[in-house]
Amino acid sequence: MPDLLSLQNVSKHFGGVQAVDRLSIGFAPGKITALIGPNGAGKTTAFNLIGGLLRPDTGSVRFEDNPISGLNPWRITSLGIGRLFQDVRLFKKMTVLENVMTAFLKQEGESLWRVMLVPWTETGPEKVRREKATELLEKVGLHHLAGTPAENLSYGQQKLVAIARLLAADARLLLLDEPTAGVNPAMIHKLLETVKRLATEGKTVIFVEHNMEVVRNMADWVYFMVAGKVTSFGSPSDVLSDPEVQAAYIGRHTTEAKLTLGGESRVETSRN
């Protein structure tokens, strides 16, 4: 089966720094792939190139074998690529349900005349969006918090809402940038189970992660990056046991790459 997404000989530099260096990698549909490596390896730059926040100096990013390099981020989103950023970007004063409802694409505008005459009436399309948003919240296990303002959720719960928003935007490829960072260990399991279930339902997932136990438990495939290049790839067990990986990353960055879920160094203090 051909790759859903591929980077072909992609390079990106910032001044004298080569952030991504002739990177050629592919991502299989319906699989969970991890990008790992020390800080400055080029993982986030690769995400920015895929999502349209950056344009490659050379090479091509292709989605379903169509070039997407140079497209605006909104256009890439409309093609079916959604991204969870490290800093969760929700409307904090809006409810959980409202946050998900705003993410649906191609929403019709309200008729001013109708709103003035019958402001209490919910339109047909809005009712459908509400029902779909409720279903998505059930999928991520947060339907019981639909009426809660997003700012009252724990950080882990906010990330689940953000994932529901990606699904509302009909994302088929999910880019998850450090999904467990800052999340209470009690919530990490729920977050990972949600992501795994989405993959079994046909979603393709690419995630950047510093917690190697998360990588071991969740990824189908792993790419290890150093200085903008992939130096090791394969199954989690193969890559994490690679002496080069252990020497270059795990051995020198044990405080950043805790090998147990309970050892996560950045833990939320808000409610679970």
Disulfide bonds with the S-S distance in Angstrom:
none
